[in-house]
Amino acid sequence: MRQVAFTKYAFRIKTRLGLVVDNLTIHGKDESEAQKKLRQVYPRCEIIDCVCMHGGVRVPSASFEEVASVITR
């Protein structure tokens, strides 16, 4: 089976009611597919900005103990 690479796109939109939504991330093969998925969830929205997030590496989240040790230093 052929594997398809998806890219993550971060959108900033204004909904049809005028509310601004920041950092709305959607995966897609390309920007047009991501916009199509976005418009299925937010019909008649205005796209203010779109940023392609290439190769994002997930950093493991810190444990409570690690955070507490940083705060108490």
Contact map, one row per residue, 1 for C-alpha under 8 A:
1110000000000000000000000000000000000000000000000000000000000000000000000
1111000000000000000000000000000000000000000000000000000000000000000000000
1111100000000000000000000000000000000000000000000000000000000000000000000
0111110000000000000000000000100000000000000000000000000000000000000000000
0011111000000000000000000000100000000000000000000000000000000000000000000
0001111100000000000000000011110000000000000000000000000000000000000000000
0000111110000000000000000011110000000000000000000001110000000000000000000
0000011111000000000000001111000000000000000000000001110000000000000000000
0000001111100000000000001111001001000000000000000111100000000000000000000
0000000111110000000000111100000000000000000000000111100000000000000000000
0000000011111000000001111100000000000000000000111110000000000000000000000
0000000001111100000111110000000000000000000000111100000000000000000000000
0000000000111110000111000000000000000000000011111000000000000000000000000
0000000000011111111110000000000000000000000011110000000000000000000000000
0000000000001111111110000000000000000000010111000000000000000000000000000
0000000000000111111000000000000000000000001111000000000000000000000000000
0000000000000111111000000000000000000000000000000000000000000000000000000
0000000000000111111100000000000000000000000000000000000000000000000000000
0000000000000111111110000000000000000000000000000000000000000000000000000
0000000000011110011111000000000000000000000000000000000000000000000000000
0000000000011110001111110000000000000000000000000000000000000000000000000
0000000000111000000111110000000000000000000000000000000000000000000000000
0000000001110000000011111000000000000000000000000000000000000000000000000
0000000001110000000011111100000000000000000000000000000000000000000000000
0000000111100000000000111110000000000000000000000000000000000000000000000
0000000111100000000000011111000001001100000000000000000000000000000000000
0000011110000000000000001111100001000000000000000000000000000000000000000
0000011110000000000000000111111011000000000000000000000000000000000000000
0001111000000000000000000011111011000000000000000000000000000000000000000
0000011000000000000000000001111111000000000000000000000000000000000000000
0000000010000000000000000001111111100000000000000001000000000000000000000
0000000000000000000000000000011111110000000000000000000000000000000000000
0000000000000000000000000001111111111000000000000000000000000000000000000
0000000010000000000000000111111111111100000000000000000000000000000000000
0000000000000000000000000000001111111110000000000000000000000000000000000
0000000000000000000000000000000111111111000000000000000000000000000000000
0000000000000000000000000100000011111111100000000000000000000000000000000
0000000000000000000000000100000001111111111000000000000000000000000000000
0000000000000000000000000000000000111111111110000000000000000000000000000
0000000000000000000000000000000000011111111000000000000000000000000000000
0000000000000000000000000000000000001111111000000000000000000000000000000
0000000000000010000000000000000000000111111110000000000000000000000000000
0000000000000001000000000000000000000111111110000000000000000000000000000
0000000000000011000000000000000000000010011111000000000000000000000000000
0000000000001111000000000000000000000010011111100000000000000000000000000
0000000000001111000000000000000000000000000111110000000000000000000000000
0000000000111100000000000000000000000000000011111100000000000000000000000
0000000000111100000000000000000000000000000001111100000000000000000000000
0000000000111000000000000000000000000000000000111110000000000000000000000
0000000011110000000000000000000000000000000000111111000000000000000000000
0000000011100000000000000000000000000000000000001111100000000000000000000
0000001111000000000000000000001000000000000000000111110000000000000000000
0000001111000000000000000000000000000000000000000011111100000000000000000
0000001100000000000000000000000000000000000000000001111100000000000000000
0000000000000000000000000000000000000000000000000000111110000000000000000
0000000000000000000000000000000000000000000000000000111111000000000000000
0000000000000000000000000000000000000000000000000000001111100000000000000
0000000000000000000000000000000000000000000000000000000111110000000000000
0000000000000000000000000000000000000000000000000000000011111000000000000
0000000000000000000000000000000000000000000000000000000001111100000000000
0000000000000000000000000000000000000000000000000000000000111110000000000
0000000000000000000000000000000000000000000000000000000000011111011000000
0000000000000000000000000000000000000000000000000000000000001111111000000
0000000000000000000000000000000000000000000000000000000000000111111100000
0000000000000000000000000000000000000000000000000000000000000011111110000
0000000000000000000000000000000000000000000000000000000000000111111111000
0000000000000000000000000000000000000000000000000000000000000111111111100
0000000000000000000000000000000000000000000000000000000000000001111111110
0000000000000000000000000000000000000000000000000000000000000000111111111
0000000000000000000000000000000000000000000000000000000000000000011111111
0000000000000000000000000000000000000000000000000000000000000000001111111
0000000000000000000000000000000000000000000000000000000000000000000111111
0000000000000000000000000000000000000000000000000000000000000000000011111
